[in-house]
Amino acid sequence: MAQFDTAFDASTVDPATAYEVLPAGRYKAQIVESDLRVTKDGMGQYLWLMLDILEGKYQGRKVFDQLNLINRSTQTVEIAQRTLSAICHATGQMQVSDSEALHLIPMTILVTIDPPSKGYGERNRIRYLTPEAAAKSAGKTTAAPNRAQRTAPPAQTATPTPTPTPAPTPRPGSAPWKRQG
């Protein structure tokens, strides 16, 4: 039994709701919290990340990721290092010694949904996009148009129209099937 110092009034606090995965799609997000945590088996460590969605219908929603940076499996570590590299490229922070250096830098993420497995429900999977990849996949260019591009209509490339070759002038009194040329 646990005795509270004061009575808890549940009518003053919104109840927790069931966790729902974020719909698959492209989102602008930023890392707001990170922590190096010990794995369940106690033999490794992972970088735990909380990201905040910055725009759109799901603004303010949180998504989570974890990168197994210290693990017995070299493949698991390699995947985590590649993901950390993707985060660094997406944030423009190419050398980091503290995960806090990655906080509060807007980036584009691609969220997918993994189906339920091993007794767990659906979960989000996050891919971190470089600014170039985000612009390319969204069909945008990263460079802003210059003034001439904003005011002038797009230039059209002229395709030369072939000049028709004139037919030979028939000579008077000759039949068309007897002409040469």
Buried (B, 14 or more C-beta within 10 A) or exposed (E): EEEEEEEEEEEEEEEEEEEEBBEEEBBBBBBEBBEEEEBEEEEBBBBBBBBBBBEEEBEEBBBEBBBBBBBEEEEBBEBBEEBBEBBBBBBEEEEEEEBEBBBEBEBBBBBEEEEEEEEEEEBBEBBBBBBEBBBEEEEEEEEEEEEEEEEEEEEEEEEEEEEEEEEEEEEEEEEEEEEEE
